[in-house]
């Protein structure tokens, strides 16, 4: 395919991948809606063709002042992310064709374009520019909901994302000071600059205790905005970790923790889009573990899981977005019985749920098995067991809970229209890839960074996963029948976002209160001191005080004479000690 596209190379080399989408963002706002929709659908197709026209090893540099910036670098790792990002962009745009808000479309194009450009950045400064642009553009997909909750969540999201960028810039400066280079290759944790870059990537990758921004903001975005957000920000961070910190073993316990803890929150969460946000965090953990292991199989598994996850997670958010569009809510306590009026959305949701749960013949089974095998081959027993536990957990809350409570449980009597045709078409494409990769994994293997000899469909792999899924399903059924399963209640589940939702506002209120009380106490003390000074002045310096009485002339002359004698004595001593001449 690369040879057939070779004539397009001069055109493709004219701009970095992703730039076309960014440049088109403003014109689509002013074009007629029909033309605008056609243009937006063509943009990721043209962008993908541009990418495929660039050979492995292609670079493009720009000289700025005394620095040479590598604005484009195409290799096996960046190409995989570029391909799946273009696919996600096409599906997201198709899904959002019915949206009349053109400003939202412009923000989405800039966001997608900057994310694509970022994975092809060959230096840390270029990466920083696109890194920050993804933050600045994506926040408008949250604010576009035009609710008070979305406004606050967007503000917190922007602060955290910009902070990530500033840490990246600081790390780049320190690395340049240490090595004289800003090339974005393996960085490691041997220097202070490496640690700052690591934390910058960790924020966007939703490391434990740094993850709250994602589940706080994604559910507040618009229906279509959430679909875009799910595909790019966190996966850009995974790419950056794979590029800069492959084989960094601290990532293994970090990733294992990421897979485990969201399960407990997802089980008790009522908002199904927030459940999906938790499961997104869970799936990122598998990728982080694979990067931490750092073998070819593990890195291939992490990258492959990114590819599969972008698609099936988009499919799940699409299905819940369709429910939200037609019903007006995605609260598990308020849904049920929608399979009767939204059968296609139900089918697509089940396919996405099966894929994230790693059912055989779905993409998730292939990619997740690669990471599990890499962990087993590396003798990482505890992380391996945690990953198995997390696999059962994600099937529990995303594979069963979401389709069950949304479409089947306790029929609420909703009889609504099926999702719009463009939404169904986008979901159908995503479902096609979920099954296609699962049935024909060799297609995905061809574009992975390293040669692949892995066979997922062995008897042990299939039996192991089916047993895990079966016991998880039995556990869910048992808990439901015995009414031990946490009921779907109207509630808001807080984890670390409690810090900025509750702790920080209350702490600020207390600090402000203490400051105000301190000001009052200071002013009171100052006033008391002022009154005491006035009292002293009145008592001792007023005309009627002892000191205020007129001094006799003789006393005044005596004090003047004493001062004159002291002055003459000091002057004489000075002359006596001065050297002659």
ZAKOL-365332 format. One record per atom (N, C-alpha, C): z, x, y. Coordinates in steps of 0.1 Angstrom, whole numbers, plus 5000, padded with zeros to 4 digits. Atoms other than C-alpha are relative to their C-alpha. Layout:
! ZAKOL-365332
ZXY ...
This chain:
! ZAKOL-365332
500050084988 500050005000 500050095013 499949914989 500850295023 498650055004 501349954997 497350435020 499149895006 500850114995 495750095027 500349975015 499650024987 497750075059 499950125009 500149884992 497050425071 499249995013 500750014988 494450325097 500949945012 499150064990 497350135115 501050105005 499049904996 499350455119 500150035015 499949974986 498350535155 500749885008 499350114993 499350185166 501449994997 498650005004 502550195146 500850105007 499249894994 503550525161 500249985014 499950024985 503250385196 501449965004 498650044997 506850245194 500950004988 499150005012 509950265172 500049864993 499850135006 510349995146 501049915006 499150104994 512049685160 499749985015 500350014985 510749755196 499249885003 500950114997 508049495193 500849875001 499250134999 510649215187 500850005013 499349994987 512649335217 499149975012 500950024989 509649345240 499549865001 500550145000 508648995229 501149905004 498950094997 512048845237 499949925013 500150074987 511348765273 498849915001 501150095000 507848625269 500249874993 499950125008 508848375242 500849905008 499250104993 511248215267 499049915009 500950074990 508348115290 498749944993 501150055007 505648045264 500249854996 499850135006 504947685253 500750004987 499149995012 507247595224 499250034988 500849985012 504447575198 499550144999 500549865000 502947905208 501150104998 498949915001 506348065211 500550004985 499650005014 507247955175 499050084992 501049935007 503948095162 500250155002 499849864997 504548425180 501250064993 498749955006 508148455168 499850024985 500249995015 507048395131 499150134997 500949895002 504348665135 500750135002 499449874996 506648925150 500650084988 499549925011 508549025118 498950044990 501149975009 505349015098 499350135005 500749894994 503649255122 500950125000 499049895001 506849465124 500150064987 500049955014 506949495086 498850084997 501249925002 503349605086 500050135007 499849884993 504149855112 500850104993 499149915007 506949995092 499350064987 500649955012 504950015060 498850105003 501049914996 502250205079 500550145003 499449874998 504650485086 500450074987 499649945013 504950735058 501450065000 498749935002 508150875044 499950145006 500049874993 509051175065 499549995014 500550014987 507551045097 501150005011 499050004989 509451125129 499349995014 500550014986 509051065166 501150045009 499049954991 510951255193 499749985015 500150014986 511551215230 500950105007 499249904993 512751495253 500649935013 499350054988 515351385279 501050115004 499249884994 516851655301 499950114990 500049885009 517851935278 500149964985 499850055014 518051715246 498749944995 501150065007 515451615221 500649894991 499550125007 516151265208 499049964989 500850045011 514751165174 500049844999 499950154999 514050795182 499549934988 500550065012 512250735149 500150104989 500049915012 512950885115 499949904988 500250095011 511550715084 500250084987 499849945013 512950815050 500349894990 499850105010 513750635018 501249915003 498850084997 517150515030 499749905011 500250094988 516150375064 498949904997 501150095003 512950215049 500549874993 499550115008 514949995025 500649905010 499450094990 517049855054 499049945009 501050064991 514049815076 499349894993 500850115007 512249605050 500949874999 499150125001 515249375043 500349945014 499750064987 515949335080 498849925005 501250084995 512349225087 500049874992 500050125008 512648975058 501049905005 498950084994 515948845072 499649945013 500550054987 514348815106 499149894999 501050115002 511448605093 500749874995 499450125005 513748375074 500949945011 499250064989 516148335104 499249935010 500850064990 513348265128 499449874994 500550135006 511848005104 501049905000 498850095001 515247845099 500349945014 499650044987 515647825137 498949945008 501150054992 512247685147 500349875007 499750134994 513747345155 500850015013 499149994989 516047485181 499350015013 500750004987 515047415217 500450115009 499449904991 517247675233 499250134999 500849885000 514747955241 500850135003 499249884998 517448185254 500750054988 499449965013 519148175220 498950084992 501149935007 515748285205 499850145006 500249874994 515448565230 501150104996 498949925004 518948695222 499950044985 500249975015 518148675184 499050114998 501149895001 514948885189 500550135004 499549874995 516749155209 501050054990 499049965010 519549155184 499450064987 500649965012 517349185154 499250135002 500849894997 515049435170 500850135002 499249894998 517849665181 500750054987 499449965013 519449655146 498950074992 501149935007 516049755131 499850145006 500249874994 515650035156 501150094997 498849925003 519150155149 499950084987 500149945013 518450225112 499050115000 501049894999 515550455122 500350105010 499549904990 517550645148 500350134993 499849875006 517551015139 501150085006 498949934993 520351125163 501049905004 498950094997 523650985173 499949935014 500250064986 522750915210 499149884999 500950115002 519750705200 500749894992 499350105007 521950525175 501049935009 499050064991 524650465201 499349905009 500750104992 522050295224 499749874993 500350125007 520850055198 501349934994 498750055005 524450015184 500649915011 499450084989 525649885218 499149885003 500950114997 522549675223 500249884990 499750115009 523249485191 501249925004 498850074996 526649405204 499849915012 500250084988 525549285238 499149884998 500950115002 522749075225 500549894991 499550105010 524548915195 501049915005 498950084995 527448785216 499549875005 500650134994 525048525232 499849904989 500150095011 524548375197 501349934997 498750075001 528248295197 500249915012 499850084987 528448185234 499149885001 501050114999 525447955228 500649874995 499450125004 527747715211 500649925011 499550074988 529147635245 501349924998 498750065002 532647555233 501150105005 499049914996 535947695245 500450104990 499749915011 536647845211 499050114999 501149905001 533248015210 500150105012 499849914989 533848155245 501150114998 498949905003 537148315235 499750094989 500449915011 535848435202 498950105004 501049914995 532848585219 500550115008 499449904992 534948765243 500750114992 499449915009 537048915216 499050084992 501049945007 533948995196 499350125008 500649914992 532349175225 500950125003 499149894998 535449385233 500150094988 499949925012 535749505197 498750074997 501249945003 532049575193 499750115010 500249894990 531849775226 501050114997 499149895004 534949965215 499550084989 500649935011 533150055183 499050105006 501149914994 530250195204 500650115008 499449894992 532550395227 500650104990 499549905010 534250555196 498850084995 501249935005 530750635183 499550115011 500449904989 529850805217 501050115001 499049894999 533150995218 499850104988 500249925011 532551115183 498850095001 501349924998 528951225191 500350115009 499749894990 530251425221 500850114993 499249905007 532851595200 499250084990 500849935010 530451675172 499050095007 500949914992 527951815198 500850135005 499249884995 530752035212 500450094989 499649925012 531752155177 498850074994 501249945008 528252215162 498850025009 501249994992 525752195191 498949914996 501150095005 523851915173 500549865001 499750155000 523651535176 499149934989 500850065011 521451485145 500849914991 499350105008 522451185125 499750034985 500149975014 522851325090 501449984994 498650005006 525951365067 500950065010 499049964990 528951395090 501350044993 498849975007 532051385068 501249995009 498850014993 535651395079 500750135002 499449874998 536151765084 500350035015 499849974986 536351735122 500549875007 499550114992 537851515149 498849905004 501250084997 534351395159 499649914989 500350085012 533751285123 500949884999 499150115002 536851075123 499749895010 500350114990 535950895156 498749924996 501250075005 532450815142 500349924988 499550085012 534050705109 500749875004 499350124995 536250465128 499149905007 501050084994 533350335148 499249924990 500750075011 531450255116 500949904993 499150085008 534550115100 500349875007 499850134992 535049855128 498949904996 501250095002 531549715123 499949964985 500050025014 531949745085 501149914995 498850085003 535149535086 501050064990 498949935008 537549785071 501349915001 498850074999 540949635063 500850025013 499350004988 542949545094 499050015012 501050004990 539749585114 498949894999 501050105005 537949285099 500149875008 499750134995 539348995119 498949955010 501050054991 536548985145 498949924994 501150065007 534048885119 500349854997 499750145004 535748575105 500549925011 499650074988 537048485139 498849955008 501250034991 533548485156 498849944993 501250055007 530848415130 500049844999 500050145001 532048055123 499949925014 500150064987 532047985161 498650015006 501349994995 528448085166 499249874997 500850125003 525647825166 499650004985 500450015014 524247705133 499050104996 501049905003 521247935135 500550145003 499449874996 523248215152 500850064989 499249945011 525548255123 499150064989 501049955009 522548305100 499550145004 500449874996 521348595121 501250105000 498849914999 524848745126 500350054986 499649965014 525448745088 499150114994 501049915006 522448975082 500050145005 500449874993 522549265106 501250095004 499049924994 525749385123 500850084989 499249935010 527849465092 499150094991 500949925008 524849585072 499550135007 500349884992 523949825100 501150104998 498849915002 527449965096 499950064986 500149945014 526950005058 498950115000 501149894999 523650195065 500650135006 499449884993 525550425089 501050074991 499149945010 528250485063 499350084989 500849945011 525650565036 499350135006 500649884994 523950805060 501050115003 499149904995 526950975074 501250044991 498749985008 529750955048 499849974985 500250025015 528250925013 500850104993 499149915008 530651064987 501350025006 498749994993 533651035011 501049914992 499350085010 536250934985 501049905006 499050104994 538650765010 499349865001 500750134999 535950495011 500349914987 499850085013 536750394974 501249915001 498950104999 540250254980 499849915012 500350094989 539150115014 499149894995 500950105005 536249934997 500649914990 499350085010 538349814968 501049905006 499250094993 540849664992 499249895007 500950104993 538049495011 499549894990 500450105009 536949324979 501149904996 498950085006 540349194969 500749905010 499250094991 542249065000 499449885005 500550124995 539748815013 500049884991 500050105010 539948624981 501149905003 498850084999 543448494988 499949915013 500250084988 542548375023 498949904998 501150095002 539248215012 500449884992 499650115008 541048004986 500749895008 499350104992 543247835013 499349965012 500750034988 540647825040 499349864998 500650135000 539347475049 498650005005 501349994994 536347565070 499150084991 500849935010 533547655046 499250115006 500749894994 531747875070 500950125002 499049895000 534948075074 500250064986 499949955014 535148095036 498850104997 501249915001 531648245037 500250135007 499749884993 532848495063 500950094992 499149925008 535648605040 499250054988 500849955012 533248635010 499050115005 500949894995 530948845033 500850135000 499149895000 533949075038 500250064986 499949965014 534449085001 498850074994 501249945005 530849174993 499850145007 500149874994 530949455019 500850114993 499149905007 533749614999 499250064988 500849945011 531349664969 499150115005 500949904994 528949844991 500850135004 499249894995 531650065006 500550084988 499649935012 532950154971 498950094995 501249935004 529450254961 499750125008 500249894991 529050474991 501150114998 498949905002 532450634985 499850084987 500249925012 531550724949 498950105002 501049904995 528350884962 499050054990 501149965010 526350934930 498749935003 501350064998 522750844929 500049854996 499950135004 523450534909 500949915009 499250084991 526250424932 499449975013 500750024988 524250474963 498849904999 501050105003 521350294948 500549864999 499350135002 523750014938 500449945014 499650054986 525149994974 498949955008 501250044992 521749984990 499449874994 500650125006 520449734965 500849885002 499250114997 523449514970 499949955014 500350044987 522849525007 498749915001 501350075000 519249405001 500349854994 499850145006 520449114978 500949925009 499050084992 523449025000 499449945012 500650054987 521448995032 499349864997 500850125004 519348725014 500949894995 499250115005 521848534994 501149955010 499050044990 524448535022 499349915011 500750084991 521848405046 499749864994 500350135007 520948135020 501349915001 498750075000 524648025018 500349955014 499850044986 525048015056 499049905004 501050104997 521747825059 500449864994 499750135007 522947555034 501249945008 498950064992 526247515053 499649965014 500650034987 524347515086 499349864999 500650135002 522247225073 501049894999 499050105001 525347035063 500749985014 499450024987 526847095097 499149935010 501050074992 523646985114 500049854997 500150145004 523546655095 501349925000 498750075002 527246575090 500950025013 499149974989 528846745120 501250084997 498849935003 531446925101 499750084987 500049925013 531947195073 501450024995 498750005005 535547125067 500049944986 500050045013 536147105030 500749874998 499350125001 538646825035 499349875004 500750114994 536046605052 498649984993 501350015006 533046665029 500049954986 500150045014 531846554995 498949904998 501050095003 529046364978 498750025006 501349984993 526246514998 498850034991 501149975009 524146594967 499149875000 500850125000 522946224969 499049995011 500950014989 521346255003 499450145004 500549874997 520746635005 499850084987 500149945013 519546724970 499450145001 500649875000 517347024980 501050105006 499049914994 520047175002 501150034989 499049985011 522447134972 499550104990 500649915010 520047314948 500050145006 500149874994 519547604973 501450065001 498749954999 523247634979 500550054986 499549965014 523947654941 499350134996 500749885003 521247924938 500750125007 499349904992 522948124966 501450034994 498749985006 526348064950 500050074987 500149935013 525148184916 499750145002 500449864997 523648494932 501250085004 498849934996 526848594950 501050024989 499149995011 528748524918 499650094989 500549915010 526548764899 499649944987 500550065012 525148514874 498850084995 501349945005 522548674851 498849925005 501350054995 518948624863 500149975015 500050014986 520048634899 500250155006 500049874993 519948924924 501450074999 498649955000 523748964926 500450064987 499649945013 524049034889 499450144999 500749875001 521549324891 500750105009 499449904990 523049494922 501450024998 498649985002 526649434915 500350084987 499849935013 526349564879 499850155002 500249864997 524949894893 501350075006 498849944994 528049954914 501250004989 498950005010 530449854885 499750114990 500349905010 528650084861 500350145006 499749874993 528850374887 501550035000 498649985000 532550314890 500650044986 499649975014 532950314852 499650144996 500549875003 530850624848 500850115007 499249904992 532950804875 501550004996 498650015004 536150704857 501049965011 499250064989 537450514887 500649874994 499550125007 539550284865 500649895009 499350104992 541750114891 499049935009 501050064992 538850054915 499149914992 500850085009 536749924886 500749874997 499350125003 539449674876 500149915012 499950084988 539849564912 498649935003 501350064999 536049504914 499849894991 500150115009 536149294883 500849885004 499250104995 539049094897 499349935012 500650064989 537149044929 498749924996 501150075005 534048934910 500449864996 499550135004 536048654894 500449925012 499550084988 537548564928 498949955008 501150054991 534248544947 499349884993 500550115007 532948314920 500849885002 499050114998 536048104924 499849935014 500050064987 535748054962 498649985006 501350024995 532048094969 499149944990 500950065011 530448014936 500349864996 499650135004 532447704929 500549925012 499350074990 534547604959 499049945010 500950044989 531747584985 499149894995 500950125004 529147374965 500849884995 499350115005 531847174948 500649915011 499450084990 533747054979 498949955010 501050054990 530547025001 499249894994 501050095005 528346834977 500449914989 499750085011 530246694948 501449935001 498650055001 534046644952 500249885010 499650114992 535546324966 498949955010 501150064992 532446134979 500649935012 499650064987 533046055016 499149895005 500950114996 530145815017 499050045010 501149954990 527846035039 498749974994 501450025004 524245915036 499250045012 500749944989 522346145059 498650054996 501449955002 518846285062 500150144993 500149875006 517846595042 499850105012 500149904989 517746915063 498550005004 501449994995 514646965085 499150094991 500949935009 511547105068 500050155002 499949854997 511747445085 501250064994 498849955006 515247485073 499950014984 500250005015 514347395037 499050114996 501049895003 511347635038 500750145000 499349874999 513647925049 500950014988 499150005011 516147835022 499250024987 500949985012 513347814996 499650154999 500449865001 512148165005 501250094995 498849925004 515748305002 500349984985 499750035014 516248124969 499050074991 501049935008 512948274956 500350144998 499649865001 514148624964 501250024991 498850005008 517548554948 499750004985 500450015014 515948464915 499050114996 501049905002 512948694918 500550144997 499449865002 515049014921 500850004987 499250005012 517248894893 499250004988 500950005012 514348834869 499250135000 500849884999 512249134881 500650115008 499349904992 514649404893 499250125003 500849894998 512049664890 499350015013 500650014987 510449544922 500950065011 499049944991 513649634941 500250154997 499849865004 514049954922 499050105007 501149914994 510750094936 500350045014 499849964986 512050104972 501450065002 498749944999 515550234965 499950155003 500149864995 516450584979 499850104988 500149905011 516650754944 499349934988 500750055012 514750714911 501049924992 499150095008 516250434890 499649994986 500250025014 516650434853 501049904994 499050095004 519250164852 499549874994 500450135007 518949864828 501249905001 498950094998 521149574839 500249904988 499950115011 520349334810 500350064987 499549955013 522249504782 501049894995 499150105006 524349294759 501450015005 498749984995 527549444771 500249955015 500050054986 526749374808 500049855001 500250155000 525649014802 501249934995 498850065006 528548934779 501250025009 498849984992 531149094802 499949915012 500050084988 529948904833 500149854996 499950145003 529548574815 501449964996 498650025003 533048604801 500949995013 499350004987 534348684836 499849865007 500450124993 532548384851 500649884992 499550115008 533648154822 501549985003 498550014998 537348234826 500349965014 499750044987 537148194863 499749855002 500350145000 535547854859 501149924994 498950065007 538147754834 501349995008 498850004991 540947864858 499949905011 500250104989 539447654886 500249864995 499950135005 539147354864 501449964996 498650025003 542647394851 500949975013 499350024988 544047424886 499749875007 500350134994 542147124898 500649884992 499550115009 543146904868 501649995001 498550004999 546847004872 500549995014 499750014985 546646964910 500850125005 499349884995 547947324914 499150075010 500949934990 544847424934 500449965014 499650044986 545647444971 499149895005 500850104995 544447124986 499250045013 500849974988 541747125013 500749925012 499250064989 543947055044 499450045013 500449974986 543147045081 500950115005 499149894996 544447385091 499150115005 500749884996 543547715106 500850124994 499449895007 544148025085 499950125009 500049884992 545148335104 500450124992 499549885006 545248685091 500250105012 499849914989 544848985114 499649955014 500350054987 543348775141 501249935007 498850044994 546848655146 500550095011 499749904991 547248975165 499549965014 500550034986 544948875194 500149855003 499950144997 545348495190 501549965004 498650044998 549148485189 500850125006 499249894996 550848825192 499750065013 500349944987 549048985221 500149905011 499850094989 548948665243 501549985002 498550024998 552748615236 500650135006 499449874995 553448985242 499650015015 500449994986 551448975274 500949905009 499150094993 553448665285 501450065002 498749944999 556648845277 500150115010 500149894990 555549155296 499949955014 500150064986 554548945326 501349945004 498750064997 557848765324 501050105004 499049894997 559849085323 499650075013 500549944988 557649225351 500449925012 499650094989 558348925373 501550005002 498549994999 562048935365 500450135006 499749874994 562049305374 499750005014 500350014985 560349235407 501049925007 499050084993 562848965415 501350085001 498849915000 565749205405 499950115011 500249894990 564249485426 500149955014 499950064987 563749265456 501449965004 498650044997 567249135453 500950125003 499249884998 568749485450 499650065014 500549954987 566549605479 500649935012 499550084989 567749315501 501550035002 498649974999 571349385492 500250145007 499949874994 570849755501 499749995015 500350014986 569249655534 501249945008 498850064993 572249435543 501150105001 498949905000 574649715534 499750105011 500349904990 572749955557 500249935014 499850074987 572849695585 501549995003 498550014998 576549645579 500650135005 499549864996 577150025581 499650035014 500449974986 575050055612 500849925010 499250084991 576849775628 501450045002 498649954999 580249915619 500250135006 499749864996 579750275628 499150055012 500949954989 576850305653 499849905011 500150104989 577049995674 500950055012 499249964988 578450025710 501449984999 498650035001 581649875699 500750074988 499449925011 582150115669 500650135005 499449884996 584150435669 498950115004 501049914997 580950645668 499249975012 500850054989 579350435694 500650025013 499349984987 581950515720 499450125007 500549884993 580850755748 500950124998 499249885002 581851115742 500450065013 499649934987 583851295769 499150125003 500949894996 581951555789 500550134994 499449885005 584351825778 499750034985 500449995014 583751755741 498650044998 501449975001 580051765746 499750145003 500249864996 580252095764 500550104989 499549915011 582352245736 499050014988 501050005011 579852145709 498850085004 501249934996 576952285729 500350155000 499649865000 578852615734 500050064986 499949955013 579552645697 498650024993 501449995005 575852585688 499350125006 500649884994 574852855713 500550134994 499449885006 577253105699 499450034986 500649995014 575953035663 498650065001 501449964999 572353085675 500050155004 500049864996 573153415693 500550094988 499549925011 575053545662 498850024990 501249985010 571953475639 499050095006 501049924994 569653635664 500450154999 499549865000 571853955666 499850054985 500149955013 571953975628 498550034996 501449985003 568153945626 499550135006 500449874994 567654235651 500750124993 499349895007 570254445633 499450044987 500549975013 568554425600 498550035000 501449974999 564954475613 499850155000 500249855001 563554825605 499550055014 500449944987 562955055636 498550015000 501449984998 559555085651 499249875001 
